[in-house]
Amino acid sequence: MADVANLAAQSREEAGKGPARALRRDGRVPAVIYGDKKDPRVISIDALDLRRELANSGFYLRLYDVNVSGSAERVLPREVQRHPVTGVPMHVDFLRIAAGATITVNVGVDFINEEKSPGLKAGGVLNVVRYEIELDCPAASIPESIVVDLTGLEIGDGVHISSVTLPADCEPTISDRDFTIATIAAPTVNVEVEPEDEEGLEGEDGEGVEGEEGEEGEGGESKGGDE
């Protein structure tokens, strides 16, 4: 079973922009708990507590017991709305999690053993197609990451979802194809273009080729120049 963190919260009687601004001035962040066919519950969280949790990796994959007035609601963070300029958290949405629930989450991919890939050692490049994979999995056992082992991969090889070991009871939401997660691409080679022979741009007597832009035509007007 996944570890469950605790988060203290307070009920709030009023919703709306005015009360929300007042909460933020007091150092709290408005939030809402919804889902599981129950009425939404409006709460607030200490801003420092929230920032501390956001600083930890895997915030959106971590279950929380939100304690409000002596009772706890098990939730999963779904969205944090931030100020467009400062990036300060302005509001949090929590999804209420029922016992035995299965949910859809995006889980990050970690690549290991790059030094054991002959393709990468030969100068190949790891081309990541998917940094996250969307999974359906039990809420009680959300994986922190999906590990992809690059051992033995040569240039031109690819890693597909079928070659990755997923946690028990977790399934990718894309089920109609064996999609690619990453490939080992050949190194990029920069080809230098040799400059053309200047003699090929001149006539036999060394004068420039006729028809160049800026050459004067009849009447002294320049041909091809911008007005």
N, C-alpha and C positions, 0 to 999 in steps of 0.2 A: 504493500500500500504506500502511496506517495506521502511524503511528509506534509503535514498541515500546519501552517503558521497562524498565529493569532494576531488580530488587529482590533484595537479598541475603537469604538464609535459611539456617537450620540444620536438619538432621534432628533429630528427637526420637525416642527409643527407646520411650517410654511414652506412652500416651494415658490419659485419665481426669481426674477433677476434681483429685485430689491433685497430680499432676505439672503440670497446667495452672496451678494456683495458684502453685506454685513458680516456674514460668516468668515469671508476671506479677510476682512479687516481684523477679525479676532484671531487670525492664524489657523483657520480651519478650512477644509475643502469640502464642498457639497458633493454628495454621492447618492446613488440609488441602487437598490437591490431589486432585481426583477426575475421573472421566470418561474418554472415549476407550477404553472397554472394558479399562482397566487397573486394577490395585489402587490404592486410595487411598494417598496418601503424606502422613504427618504431619510437619509442619515447625513452625518458629517464626520470627517476624519481629521485628526491633527495633521497639519501640513508637514511638520517635521517627520512624523511617523511615516507618512506617505512617501516623502522624498527618500527616506532611508530604504524603504522597500523597493522603490523604483531603481535605486542604485545597485541593487542585487540583480544578477542575471537571471533570466527565466521568470520575470514577474508575471507575464501573461500565462504561464504554464503552472503556476503555483496555486494550490488550494489554500483558502483562508477560512478560519472561523472568525467571523466578524461578531464581536461581543457588544450587544446593545442592551443596556438596562438589565443585565443579568442573564440574558438569553443569547444564544449563539446561532448564527446562520452560516452554513457552509456555502462558500461562493468561489467563483473564479473570475478574476479581472478580465474584462472584455474591451474596455476602451478608456483611455485617459485623454480628456480634452485639455489642450494647453493654450496658453496665451500666444497669439501669433507673433509677438515681438520678443517677449522675455522668455517664452518657453515654460513659464511657471504653470504647474497643474491647476486647472480651473474646475474640473468636474471628473468624477469617476463613475463608470458603469460596472456593476458587479452582476454576474449571472448566478442565480440561486441554483445549487446543485442538489438534486434528489439522490437518495440512496440507490446505487446501482445504475446511475445514469451513464449514457454514452454520449460523448460530445465530439464536435469537430474542432480541431486545433491545428495551428501551423507550428511545426517543430523544426528547429534549426538543424543544419547538417554540419557535423564536424569531420574533417579529413585528417587521418593519421597516417604515419609511416611514409611520408613523402620521400624520406631519404632511402627507402627500400624500393622505390619505383625506378626500374632501369630507364624508362622513358624520360622521367624528370631528371635523372642523373645525366642523361645524354643531351640535355638542353631543352627537352620538351616543356610545354606549358600546361598547367592545370587549368582547363577551361570549365568553369563551374556553370552549369545550366540552371540548377535549382539550389538556392541557398536555404530554402525551407521546403518542407513537404507537408501537405495537408493530410491529416490522419483522422479517422474515426476511432476513438479509443475510450475505454472506461475512464470516467472522471477520477477515479481513485488511483489510477496508475498511468498518469500522463508522463511520457518520457521527457527528460530534460533536453535530450538531443538525439539525433540519429548519427551513428558513427559509420563512416565509410573508410575502409582499409585500402590504401593504395599499393600495398605490397605486390610486387611482381608485374605491375602494369607497364606496358610498352607504349611507345608512340603509336597513336591510332586506336588504342584500346579505349573502351568506354565503360562506365559504371551504370547499370540499369537497376531499377527498383527491385527486380527479381533476385539480384545478387546481394541485397542488403538484408541483414537479419533485423526484423522489426520486433518490438516488444510483444509479448503475448496479448492476444485479443485486439491488437491494433491493425488497422487496414488502411491503405491509401484510399483517398476518395476517388482518385483516378483508377478505375479498375478495367478499362477497356483496352489498355495497351501497356507494354513494358517500357515505360518512359525512361529517358536518360537523365541521370543526375549530374554527371560530369564526364569529360573526356580528356585524354592526354593528347594535346595537339602538337604538331611539329613546330619547331622554333621558327620565328619570323626572320626571313633573310632580306636585308635591304640591298637592292640592286642599284649600283651607281651607273648613271647614264653618262657616257662619254660625250663631251661637247662636240658639236659639228665642226668640221674643218672650215675655218673662216674663208679660205680661198674659194670654197664652193658658193659663197654668197656674193662674190664680186665678179665683174667681167674681166676679160683678158687684160684690159688696160688699167684695172684697179678701180674703176668707177663703180658706184653702187648700182644695184639692180633697179631698173625702172619700175615704177608703180608703187614705191614705198609711200606710206602715209606722210602727209606734210609736203609732198612735192607740189610745186606750183604748176597749175595748168594754164590754159589760155585765159588771158585777162588778168593774170596775177593772183587769182584766187587759189587758196590752198585746198587740195583735194583730200578728203578723208578726215580732216580735223574737226574737233568739236567747236560749235559756235560759242 
